[in-house]
């Protein structure tokens, strides 16, 4: 039967056509709005750049006007050395900006292999939080990565009294925190006082800054550091103070527990900022910083944002790098060469292999006191024996694939602090057994385990980070090696946050970790006997009056030629006492996405972590947006 086309059908199809037209119009309007928003973003970015340039020009003009006052300032200084003038901290970044393919935009994405507990300044304890804070908090000075000399950042110039006890800094007057408030001398004074307040859980930093008697403001843009006594690292100590905004942090002096237990209270004057300076939490599983659109610097931040994903498993980090989800991958030695030969990796990533002049070192720390009682490792002969039993050359050859060197002490072999005559203790099973016997431990039955005269077994737990495949291999290697000498090593894989707690409580037998290093380092915090209390960094409870005296004298000796023999004498004490078995200094083995341009090796390592930023992604290769 034939079906007729009725008026009702006509209304239905007409309604359908009208609806389709409305949807198309809506889609068109959304596209228009999106284009308008993109155009508005570009306009705002351009205006932001123009405002920064205008602020810079105005500041330059103002400084020219102030030159007469500056001359008076210099003329009136009494008993002072020649004033240092700040080098241009932005010179390298300005060169990058002039590259033909330079562009701002995109995100720089990396991964941390541990769960970061807190990024709140001064109470954080690890290098991972410091890497984040360096983009947010700024200092008076920073090292030039080529010459290694200090150059001004917040400081415009500085002078030093003849006796080296007073450092006076003239600050720039065009620096603002990311919330728009100006940075002044009052903020510098507040930061020092904040650290030194016992209510703030920053005992490590208090030990570090204890050399400073006081910090005072002389006007709005001049600050003076008064040292209790001459100190070889005074300029670095004052110049590297990370400046907090008083208006943001002062309230936490009234509620210190809130501050001490916080996870993400972070606000500064740097090129990047937290979206909300109060709400970051480790539960998020990532750390995200966005561009500080109020940044005062002469070179604007190149990336829209920085992101660190928390990926604790080594193989999972590699997978995310292969998938293009992160831009940098630090390779394990065993995988470096194979990865370097993979076509996909060679096509998408650049390879970097080098020994940094400031390379840190790994070690096994022997805890000498636990719960108020001496441990096995309180005996120097036992600590020496453990080093003789640790075949570091074999570890480097078989596990590190040769990409490391044996460490002798905290001091780099390329540093003047190191005594070249000190050779690493070689693997020597017989020497180790003889020392252990002298310490009272020998085989007394068929158990195969050493015992002392009281029948105590020589066994101990070795705490290590559970998600490091490389460290796990080393621990298992050591377990077998020590067993051949009659020692039972019990591996104790541990979460990072738990490791931090065990160190604070000194509640472990032995622990394997690493320290960062530098051009000339001060080991007071790590190994001076005063740092065994109040959650100090001497968590192995090493106490030696001879060592204490040597490093105290070295710290007070300003003349380098007189200071270095003291460091070298202190190194000899460490070599004899072996509070740590120093394992190795590893080479940096990395892959970086080829999108990231202007990656360079400098005298302090690759420039991918520098501020001001020197790296960027050309516009045609950008793939991540806000």
C-alpha positions as CSV (number, residue, x, y, z in Angstrom):
1,X,0.0,0.0,0.0
2,X,1.4,3.4,-1.0
3,X,2.3,5.8,1.8
4,X,1.6,9.5,1.3
5,X,3.8,12.4,2.2
6,X,1.7,14.4,4.7
7,X,1.9,17.9,6.2
8,X,3.0,16.2,9.4
9,X,5.9,14.7,7.6
10,X,6.8,18.1,6.1
11,X,6.9,19.6,9.6
12,X,9.1,16.8,10.9
13,X,11.7,17.2,8.1
14,X,11.6,21.0,8.3
15,X,12.2,20.8,12.0
16,X,15.1,18.4,11.4
17,X,16.6,20.7,8.8
18,X,16.3,23.7,11.1
19,X,18.0,21.7,13.9
20,X,20.8,20.7,11.7
21,X,21.3,24.3,10.6
22,X,21.4,25.5,14.2
23,X,24.0,22.8,15.1
24,X,26.2,23.9,12.1
25,X,25.8,27.6,13.1
26,X,26.7,26.6,16.7
27,X,29.8,24.8,15.6
28,X,30.7,27.8,13.4
29,X,30.3,30.1,16.4
30,X,32.4,27.9,18.6
31,X,35.2,27.8,16.0
32,X,35.0,31.6,15.8
33,X,35.1,31.9,19.6
34,X,38.1,29.5,19.7
35,X,39.9,31.6,17.0
36,X,39.1,34.7,18.9
37,X,40.4,33.2,22.2
38,X,43.6,32.1,20.5
39,X,44.0,35.6,19.0
40,X,43.3,37.1,22.4
41,X,46.0,34.8,24.0
42,X,48.5,35.9,21.4
43,X,47.6,39.6,22.0
44,X,48.0,39.2,25.7
45,X,51.3,37.4,25.4
46,X,52.5,40.2,23.1
47,X,51.3,42.8,25.6
48,X,52.9,41.0,28.4
49,X,56.2,41.0,26.5
50,X,55.8,44.7,25.7
51,X,55.2,45.5,29.3
52,X,58.3,43.5,30.4
53,X,60.3,45.4,27.8
54,X,58.9,48.7,28.9
55,X,59.6,47.9,32.6
56,X,63.1,46.9,31.7
57,X,63.6,50.2,29.8
58,X,62.1,52.2,32.6
59,X,64.3,50.4,35.1
60,X,67.4,51.1,33.0
61,X,66.5,54.7,32.8
62,X,65.9,54.9,36.5
63,X,69.3,53.3,37.1
64,X,70.9,55.9,34.9
65,X,69.3,58.6,37.0
66,X,70.5,56.9,40.1
67,X,74.1,56.6,39.0
68,X,75.1,59.7,40.9
69,X,73.6,58.2,44.0
70,X,75.4,55.0,43.2
71,X,78.7,56.9,43.0
72,X,78.0,58.4,46.4
73,X,77.2,55.0,47.7
74,X,80.6,53.7,46.5
75,X,82.5,56.7,47.6
76,X,81.2,56.5,51.2
77,X,82.1,52.9,51.7
78,X,84.8,52.6,54.4
79,X,87.3,49.8,54.8
80,X,85.9,47.9,51.9
81,X,87.4,46.0,48.9
82,X,86.6,47.0,45.3
83,X,82.9,46.7,44.6
84,X,81.9,43.8,42.3
85,X,79.4,44.7,39.6
86,X,76.8,42.2,38.6
87,X,77.4,40.5,35.2
88,X,74.4,40.1,33.0
89,X,72.7,36.9,34.2
90,X,70.6,36.9,31.1
91,X,73.4,37.1,28.5
92,X,73.2,33.4,27.5
93,X,69.4,33.5,27.3
94,X,69.6,36.6,25.1
95,X,71.8,34.7,22.7
96,X,69.2,31.9,22.5
97,X,66.4,34.4,21.8
98,X,68.3,35.5,18.7
99,X,68.3,32.1,17.1
100,X,66.3,32.1,13.9
101,X,64.0,29.3,15.0
102,X,63.5,30.6,18.6
103,X,59.9,30.6,19.9
104,X,58.1,30.7,23.2
105,X,55.5,28.1,24.0
106,X,55.1,24.3,24.5
107,X,55.8,22.5,27.8
108,X,59.0,21.0,29.1
109,X,58.2,17.6,30.7
110,X,60.4,15.5,32.8
111,X,60.0,12.7,35.4
112,X,61.1,12.2,39.0
113,X,62.0,8.6,40.0
114,X,60.8,9.2,43.6
115,X,57.7,10.5,45.2
116,X,58.4,14.1,46.4
117,X,57.0,14.6,49.9
118,X,57.0,18.4,49.9
119,X,58.1,21.3,47.8
120,X,57.7,23.9,50.6
121,X,61.0,25.8,50.9
122,X,63.6,24.9,53.6
123,X,61.7,21.9,55.1
124,X,62.1,19.8,52.0
125,X,65.1,17.5,52.2
126,X,65.9,16.2,48.8
127,X,67.4,17.4,45.5
128,X,64.1,16.8,43.6
129,X,62.3,19.5,45.5
130,X,65.3,21.8,45.0
131,X,65.1,21.4,41.2
132,X,61.5,22.6,41.3
133,X,62.2,25.5,43.7
134,X,65.0,26.8,41.5
135,X,62.5,27.9,38.9
136,X,60.3,29.7,41.5
137,X,62.7,31.1,44.1
138,X,65.6,33.4,43.2
139,X,68.9,34.4,44.8
140,X,71.1,37.4,45.0
141,X,73.8,35.8,43.0
142,X,74.3,32.8,40.7
143,X,77.4,31.1,39.1
144,X,78.3,31.8,35.5
145,X,78.2,28.4,33.9
146,X,81.2,29.1,31.7
147,X,83.6,30.9,34.0
148,X,82.2,29.6,37.3
149,X,82.5,33.1,38.7
150,X,79.6,34.6,40.8
151,X,77.4,37.1,38.9
152,X,74.5,39.1,40.1
153,X,70.8,38.1,39.7
154,X,68.8,40.0,42.3
155,X,71.9,41.9,43.4
156,X,73.0,44.8,41.2
157,X,76.4,45.1,42.9
158,X,78.2,44.1,46.1
159,X,81.2,44.9,48.3
160,X,83.1,43.1,51.0
161,X,84.8,44.6,54.1
162,X,88.6,44.2,54.4
163,X,88.3,41.5,57.1
164,X,85.7,39.6,55.1
165,X,83.0,39.7,57.8
166,X,80.6,42.2,56.1
167,X,78.9,41.7,52.8
168,X,76.8,44.6,51.4
169,X,74.5,44.0,48.4
170,X,72.7,46.6,46.4
171,X,69.5,45.1,45.0
172,X,67.8,45.7,41.7
173,X,64.7,47.8,42.1
174,X,62.7,46.2,39.3
175,X,62.2,42.7,40.8
176,X,58.6,41.5,41.6
177,X,57.2,38.3,43.1
178,X,54.8,36.4,40.9
179,X,51.8,38.0,42.8
180,X,53.0,41.5,41.8
181,X,54.5,42.6,45.1
182,X,58.0,44.1,44.9
183,X,61.1,42.2,46.2
184,X,63.0,44.4,48.7
185,X,65.8,44.2,51.3
186,X,63.1,43.5,53.9
187,X,62.3,40.2,52.1
188,X,66.0,39.2,52.3
189,X,66.1,40.0,56.0
190,X,62.9,38.1,56.6
191,X,64.1,35.0,54.8
192,X,67.2,34.7,57.0
193,X,65.3,35.3,60.2
194,X,62.6,32.8,59.1
195,X,65.3,30.0,58.6
196,X,66.9,30.8,61.9
197,X,63.7,30.6,63.8
198,X,63.6,27.4,65.9
199,X,59.9,27.0,65.3
200,X,60.6,26.3,61.6
201,X,61.7,22.7,60.9
202,X,64.8,23.7,59.0
203,X,67.7,22.4,61.2
204,X,69.9,21.5,58.3
205,X,69.7,25.1,56.9
206,X,70.2,26.6,60.3
207,X,73.5,24.7,60.6
208,X,74.4,26.0,57.2
209,X,73.6,29.6,57.9
210,X,74.8,29.6,61.5
211,X,78.0,31.5,60.3
212,X,75.9,34.6,59.8
213,X,75.3,36.8,62.9
214,X,72.6,38.9,61.4
215,X,71.2,40.4,58.2
216,X,70.0,44.0,58.1
217,X,68.3,46.3,55.6
218,X,69.8,49.6,54.8
219,X,67.0,51.3,53.0
220,X,64.6,49.6,50.6
221,X,67.2,48.1,48.2
222,X,70.3,47.5,50.2
223,X,71.0,44.6,52.5
224,X,74.0,43.7,54.7
225,X,75.1,40.3,55.9
226,X,77.2,40.3,59.1
227,X,79.3,37.2,59.6
228,X,80.3,36.0,63.1
229,X,83.8,35.3,61.7
230,X,85.6,34.9,58.4
231,X,84.3,32.0,56.4
232,X,85.8,30.8,53.1
233,X,82.3,30.4,51.5
234,X,80.8,33.6,52.7
235,X,79.9,35.1,49.3
236,X,78.2,31.8,48.2
237,X,76.4,31.5,51.5
238,X,74.9,35.0,51.3
239,X,74.5,35.1,47.6
240,X,72.7,31.7,47.4
241,X,70.0,32.5,49.9
242,X,66.6,31.8,48.2
243,X,64.5,34.8,48.9
244,X,61.0,34.4,50.2
245,X,58.2,37.0,50.1
246,X,57.6,38.3,53.6
247,X,54.0,39.2,52.9
248,X,53.2,35.6,52.0
249,X,55.2,33.6,54.5
250,X,55.2,35.8,57.7
251,X,51.8,34.5,58.8
252,X,53.3,31.0,59.2
253,X,55.6,32.2,62.1
254,X,52.3,32.4,64.1
255,X,51.3,28.9,63.0
256,X,54.6,27.0,62.4
257,X,53.1,23.6,62.6
258,X,51.0,24.4,59.6
259,X,54.1,25.4,57.7
260,X,56.2,22.4,58.9
261,X,53.5,19.9,57.8
262,X,52.7,21.6,54.5
263,X,53.3,20.1,51.1
264,X,53.2,22.9,48.6
265,X,53.6,26.5,50.0
266,X,55.7,27.9,47.2
267,X,55.8,31.5,46.0
268,X,58.8,33.5,44.6
269,X,60.1,35.9,42.0
270,X,61.3,33.3,39.5
271,X,60.3,32.7,35.9
272,X,57.7,30.1,36.9
273,X,55.1,29.7,39.6
274,X,52.6,27.3,41.0
275,X,49.1,27.9,39.8
276,X,48.0,28.1,43.4
277,X,51.0,28.7,45.8
278,X,49.2,26.9,48.6
279,X,47.4,23.8,47.3
280,X,50.0,21.5,45.8
281,X,50.0,18.0,47.2
282,X,52.1,14.9,46.6
283,X,48.9,13.0,46.0
284,X,48.6,14.6,42.6
285,X,51.4,12.4,41.2
286,X,53.0,15.4,39.4
287,X,54.4,18.9,39.9
288,X,53.3,21.6,37.5
289,X,54.7,25.1,37.2
290,X,53.3,27.7,34.8
291,X,54.9,30.8,33.3
292,X,55.2,33.8,35.6
293,X,53.7,36.5,33.3
294,X,54.9,39.1,35.7
295,X,58.5,38.0,35.5
296,X,60.9,40.9,35.8
297,X,63.9,39.4,33.8
298,X,65.4,40.6,30.6
299,X,64.6,37.3,28.9
300,X,61.1,35.9,29.2
301,X,60.5,32.2,30.1
302,X,60.6,30.2,26.9
303,X,58.1,27.5,27.9
304,X,54.5,27.9,28.8
305,X,55.0,25.5,31.7
306,X,57.2,22.9,33.3
307,X,55.9,19.5,34.4
308,X,57.5,16.7,36.4
309,X,55.7,13.4,36.4
310,X,56.3,11.1,39.4
311,X,57.3,7.7,37.8
312,X,59.1,5.6,40.4
313,X,59.7,2.6,38.2
314,X,62.7,2.7,35.9
315,X,61.1,0.7,33.0
316,X,57.9,2.8,33.2
317,X,60.0,6.0,32.8
318,X,61.6,4.5,29.7
319,X,58.2,3.6,28.3
320,X,56.9,7.1,28.8
321,X,60.0,8.5,27.0
322,X,59.6,6.2,24.1
323,X,55.9,7.3,23.8
324,X,57.0,11.0,23.7
325,X,55.3,11.8,27.0
326,X,58.5,13.1,28.7
327,X,61.3,15.0,27.0
328,X,64.3,13.7,29.1
329,X,65.4,10.2,30.1
330,X,68.3,9.5,32.3
331,X,69.5,6.1,31.2
332,X,70.8,3.2,33.3
333,X,74.3,2.2,32.2
334,X,73.1,-1.3,31.2
335,X,70.6,0.2,28.8
336,X,72.5,3.2,27.5
337,X,74.4,1.5,24.6
338,X,71.4,-0.6,23.4
339,X,69.1,2.5,23.4
340,X,71.7,4.5,21.6
341,X,71.5,2.0,18.7
342,X,67.7,1.9,18.5
343,X,66.5,3.5,15.2
344,X,63.5,5.1,16.9
345,X,65.6,6.6,19.7
346,X,68.2,7.9,17.3
347,X,65.6,9.5,15.2
348,X,63.8,11.3,18.0
349,X,66.4,12.0,20.7
350,X,69.9,13.5,21.1
351,X,72.4,11.6,23.3
352,X,74.5,13.0,26.1
353,X,77.4,11.2,27.9
354,X,79.7,13.1,30.2
355,X,81.3,13.3,33.6
356,X,80.1,16.5,35.3
357,X,82.8,18.5,37.1
358,X,80.3,18.7,40.0
359,X,79.2,15.0,39.8
360,X,77.8,13.7,43.0
361,X,78.7,10.3,44.6
362,X,77.0,7.3,45.9
363,X,77.9,5.6,49.2
364,X,77.0,3.1,51.9
365,X,76.6,4.9,55.3
366,X,77.4,2.8,58.4
367,X,75.3,3.9,61.3
368,X,77.5,3.9,64.4
369,X,74.8,4.4,67.0
370,X,71.2,3.2,67.0
371,X,68.7,3.9,69.8
372,X,71.4,5.2,72.0
373,X,73.7,2.2,71.7
374,X,76.8,1.6,69.7
375,X,76.4,-0.6,66.6
376,X,78.6,-3.1,64.8
377,X,79.9,-0.2,62.8
378,X,81.1,1.8,65.8
379,X,84.4,0.0,65.3
380,X,86.8,1.7,62.7
381,X,88.3,-1.7,61.8
382,X,84.9,-3.1,60.8
383,X,84.1,0.0,58.6
384,X,87.5,-0.4,57.0
385,X,86.9,-4.1,56.4
386,X,83.5,-3.4,54.8
387,X,85.3,-1.1,52.3
388,X,87.9,-3.8,51.5
389,X,85.0,-6.2,50.9
390,X,83.2,-3.9,48.5
391,X,84.6,-4.6,45.1
392,X,83.9,-1.2,43.5
393,X,85.9,-1.8,40.4
394,X,83.8,-4.9,39.7
395,X,80.5,-3.0,40.4
396,X,81.5,-0.3,37.9
397,X,82.5,-2.9,35.3
398,X,79.6,-5.3,35.6
399,X,76.7,-3.1,36.7
400,X,77.7,0.4,35.6
401,X,79.2,-0.9,32.3
402,X,82.2,1.3,32.9
403,X,80.3,4.6,33.1
404,X,81.6,5.6,36.5
405,X,84.7,6.1,38.6
406,X,85.5,4.9,42.1
407,X,84.9,7.6,44.8
408,X,87.5,8.1,47.5
409,X,85.9,10.8,49.5
410,X,83.2,13.6,49.3
411,X,85.8,15.7,47.4
412,X,85.9,15.4,43.6
413,X,89.2,14.0,42.2
414,X,89.2,17.2,40.0
415,X,89.0,19.4,43.1
416,X,91.8,21.1,44.9
417,X,90.3,19.7,48.1
418,X,91.3,16.2,47.1
419,X,94.7,14.6,48.0
420,X,95.9,13.0,44.7
421,X,98.1,10.5,46.7
422,X,95.0,8.9,48.3
423,X,94.2,5.8,46.2
424,X,90.9,3.9,46.6
425,X,91.1,0.9,48.8
426,X,91.1,-2.2,46.5
427,X,89.0,-5.3,47.0
428,X,91.0,-7.5,49.5
429,X,89.2,-10.4,51.1
430,X,92.2,-11.5,53.2
431,X,92.8,-7.9,54.6
432,X,89.1,-7.6,55.4
433,X,89.0,-10.9,57.3
434,X,92.1,-9.9,59.3
435,X,90.5,-6.7,60.3
436,X,87.3,-8.4,61.3
437,X,89.2,-10.9,63.4
438,X,91.0,-8.0,65.2
439,X,87.6,-6.5,65.9
440,X,86.5,-9.9,67.5
441,X,84.6,-11.4,64.6
442,X,85.5,-14.8,63.3
443,X,84.0,-18.2,62.3
444,X,83.2,-20.1,65.5
445,X,80.9,-22.8,64.2
446,X,79.5,-24.4,61.1
447,X,76.9,-21.7,60.5
448,X,79.2,-19.9,58.1
449,X,78.4,-16.5,59.8
450,X,81.0,-14.6,61.7
451,X,80.4,-14.2,65.5
452,X,82.0,-12.3,68.3
453,X,83.0,-13.8,71.6
454,X,79.5,-13.1,73.0
455,X,77.9,-15.1,70.2
456,X,76.5,-12.2,68.3
457,X,76.1,-12.8,64.6
458,X,77.6,-10.4,62.1
459,X,74.4,-9.5,60.2
460,X,72.8,-6.2,59.3
461,X,70.0,-4.6,57.2
462,X,70.9,-2.4,54.3
463,X,68.2,0.2,53.5
464,X,67.9,1.2,49.8
465,X,65.4,2.9,47.6
466,X,63.1,0.1,46.4
467,X,62.3,1.5,42.9
468,X,65.9,1.8,41.6
469,X,66.8,-1.2,39.6
470,X,70.4,-0.2,39.5
471,X,70.7,0.1,43.3
472,X,68.9,-3.3,43.7
473,X,71.5,-4.9,41.5
474,X,74.3,-3.4,43.6
475,X,72.7,-4.5,46.9
476,X,72.3,-8.1,45.6
477,X,75.9,-8.1,44.4
478,X,77.1,-6.9,47.8
479,X,75.0,-9.5,49.6
480,X,76.8,-12.3,47.7
481,X,80.2,-10.6,48.2
482,X,79.8,-10.1,51.9
483,X,78.5,-13.7,52.4
484,X,81.9,-15.0,51.2
485,X,83.4,-13.3,54.2
486,X,80.8,-14.7,56.6
487,X,78.6,-11.6,56.8
488,X,74.9,-11.7,56.3
489,X,73.5,-8.7,54.5
490,X,69.7,-8.4,54.7
491,X,68.4,-6.2,51.9
492,X,65.7,-3.8,53.0
493,X,64.0,-2.2,50.0
494,X,62.2,1.0,51.2
495,X,60.0,3.8,49.9
496,X,61.6,7.2,49.6
497,X,59.5,8.9,52.2
498,X,60.2,6.1,54.7
499,X,64.0,6.4,54.0
500,X,63.8,10.1,55.0
501,X,62.1,9.2,58.3
502,X,64.6,6.5,59.1
503,X,67.5,8.9,58.5
504,X,65.8,11.6,60.7
505,X,65.3,9.0,63.5
506,X,68.7,7.3,62.9
507,X,66.9,4.0,62.9
508,X,68.8,1.8,60.6
509,X,72.0,-0.3,60.4
510,X,73.3,0.8,57.0
511,X,71.9,2.8,54.2
512,X,72.9,3.4,50.6
513,X,72.3,6.8,49.1
514,X,74.0,9.6,47.2
515,X,75.1,13.2,47.8
516,X,75.3,16.0,45.2
517,X,78.6,17.8,44.9
518,X,80.2,21.0,43.9
519,X,83.3,22.9,43.0
520,X,84.4,23.3,46.6
521,X,82.1,21.7,49.1
522,X,81.6,22.2,52.9
523,X,81.1,18.8,54.6
524,X,80.2,20.3,58.0
525,X,76.5,19.5,57.6
526,X,77.1,15.9,56.6
527,X,79.8,14.8,58.9
528,X,80.5,17.2,61.7
529,X,79.7,15.7,65.1
530,X,77.3,18.6,66.0
531,X,75.1,17.5,63.1
532,X,74.2,14.1,64.7
533,X,71.3,15.8,66.6
534,X,68.1,17.7,65.7
535,X,67.6,15.9,62.4
536,X,71.0,17.0,61.1
537,X,72.5,15.4,58.1
538,X,75.1,13.4,60.0
539,X,72.6,10.5,60.3
540,X,75.4,7.9,60.6
541,X,76.5,9.4,63.9
542,X,80.1,9.9,62.9
543,X,82.0,11.7,65.7
544,X,85.7,12.5,65.4
545,X,87.3,15.5,67.2
546,X,90.3,15.6,64.8
547,X,88.0,15.8,61.8
548,X,85.8,18.4,63.5
549,X,88.8,20.6,64.3
550,X,90.2,20.4,60.7
551,X,86.9,21.3,58.9
552,X,86.2,24.1,61.4
553,X,89.7,25.6,60.7
554,X,89.2,25.1,56.9
555,X,85.9,26.9,57.0
556,X,87.5,29.9,58.9
557,X,90.4,30.1,56.5
558,X,89.7,32.6,53.7
559,X,93.0,32.3,51.8
560,X,92.7,29.3,49.5
561,X,96.4,28.2,49.6
562,X,96.1,27.9,53.4
563,X,92.7,26.3,53.3
564,X,93.3,23.4,50.9
565,X,95.8,21.6,53.1
566,X,93.2,21.6,55.8
567,X,90.6,20.0,53.6
568,X,93.1,17.5,52.4
569,X,94.0,16.6,56.0
570,X,90.3,16.2,56.8
571,X,90.0,13.9,53.8
572,X,92.8,11.7,55.2
573,X,90.8,11.3,58.4
574,X,87.7,10.2,56.4
575,X,89.9,7.8,54.4
576,X,91.1,6.3,57.7
577,X,87.8,6.3,59.5
578,X,85.4,5.3,56.6
579,X,82.1,6.6,58.1
580,X,80.9,5.9,54.5
581,X,82.1,3.4,52.1
582,X,82.3,5.8,49.1
583,X,81.1,3.9,46.1
584,X,81.4,5.8,42.8
585,X,80.8,8.9,40.8
586,X,78.6,8.1,37.8
587,X,78.7,9.6,34.4
588,X,75.5,11.4,33.2
589,X,73.9,9.3,30.5
590,X,70.9,11.0,29.0
591,X,68.5,11.2,26.0
592,X,66.7,14.5,25.2
593,X,63.9,14.9,22.7
594,X,65.3,16.6,19.6
595,X,62.4,19.2,19.8
596,X,64.4,20.8,22.6
597,X,66.9,23.1,21.0
598,X,70.0,24.9,22.2
599,X,71.0,22.1,24.7
600,X,74.6,22.7,25.6
601,X,77.2,21.2,28.0
602,X,78.8,23.8,30.3
603,X,81.3,23.7,33.2
604,X,78.4,22.9,35.6
605,X,76.6,20.4,33.4
606,X,73.9,20.5,30.8
607,X,72.0,23.8,30.6
608,X,68.5,22.2,30.6
609,X,68.0,23.2,34.2
610,X,69.3,26.7,34.1
611,X,67.4,29.8,34.9
612,X,67.1,32.0,32.9
613,X,66.1,29.3,30.5
614,X,68.2,28.9,27.4
615,X,66.4,26.0,25.8
616,X,63.3,26.2,23.7
617,X,61.1,24.4,21.1
618,X,60.7,25.9,17.6
619,X,57.1,26.8,16.7
620,X,56.7,24.1,14.1
621,X,57.8,21.4,16.5
622,X,55.6,22.5,19.5
623,X,53.1,19.8,20.5
624,X,51.8,20.7,24.0
625,X,49.5,23.6,24.9
626,X,47.9,24.8,28.1
